[in-house]
Amino acid sequence: MNTRQLRVDYNNKWPEKFEFPIEKEFLALLEKNGIKQALTPVRLDLSEEYQFQFYLGYLLDAIDMLPLRPDLAFDHVWKALDSEFFIVQEELGDKNCSRFDGFVDKVLNDQNTAATFLQYLKLIPYQTCEYAAKRIIEASAEVDDHATTLFKRAKNSLGNDFILKFVKKYQPGSNGKPSPSDQRKAGRLLKLIFSGKEVELDSVKFQMSENQLAIFLVKVVLANSRNERFHGGVFPPFRSSAAKIDTYAHAYFLLHISYGLLLDVFLYREYGVTSLSSVNGVMNDNAGFFSQLFGNLK
């Protein structure tokens, strides 16, 4: 059915609601797998700490968006994380340290954190890899501040040499974008990297560490996705004729990663609202849901 007409109909019939085609397809996928939600929140105890309640408010807004709008859920969780990024940066006392780098370093090295998002590195969907590859290639051809920042973040996380050889192999066309074929190939190369494989570009071999991939996820994939959505740079994903189950895989991947990171904040801040074992348990369950729903996508 024509989604242009559906968008008009949704407006005209509101407050009556109906599902768009991809939403119906996703609900059917959940039902087929016997799953009510593609993310389960950890059980929390009470804390009167203001900052915890502040973050919890955003988390409640997030889970209210599920199961059909993981993109909006991600937006709300990111607001809480973004606040924490700046707090960590201030605590480090080094304004030259990227707030993303400082936060990821804390999550990976604090004895109280679970760092469960690391188990998602090998679960990254092809669509997420293609998204990242496309944005990096486009950024290499643009000269505005946003593109410059994105390209710098990519080089700082995966290495200057790798990124330069990457965009040399998959160069943007005259329109500043990679060809569909190159975009797919570039995405598959990133998928190999996230799978822990060694890759070769221009006769040089590369194999990324978990730390590099973790920083790349936060400061390039998650941050850029949030910035684009905040500034209206992308079409609303689930009200589009181009939406597929892959679209849900990408959105849920961003949500699961960001949710795991927020739980780590609850742990290292020692709010007393959850435990390391509880976080590990619920995020293992969530990774299982993610794999069950999206693990066979190509």
URBEL-V515706 format. One record per helix or strand. SS is the DSSP state (h for helix, s for strand). FROM is the first residue (numbers start at 1). LEN is the number of residues. If there is no record, write none. Layout:
ss	from	len
SS	FROM	LEN
SS	FROM	LEN
This chain:
ss	from	len
h	3	11
h	21	12
h	50	14
h	70	23
h	99	11
h	116	8
h	126	16
h	145	14
h	160	10
h	180	15
s	199	3
s	204	3
h	210	21
h	237	3
h	245	24
h	276	19
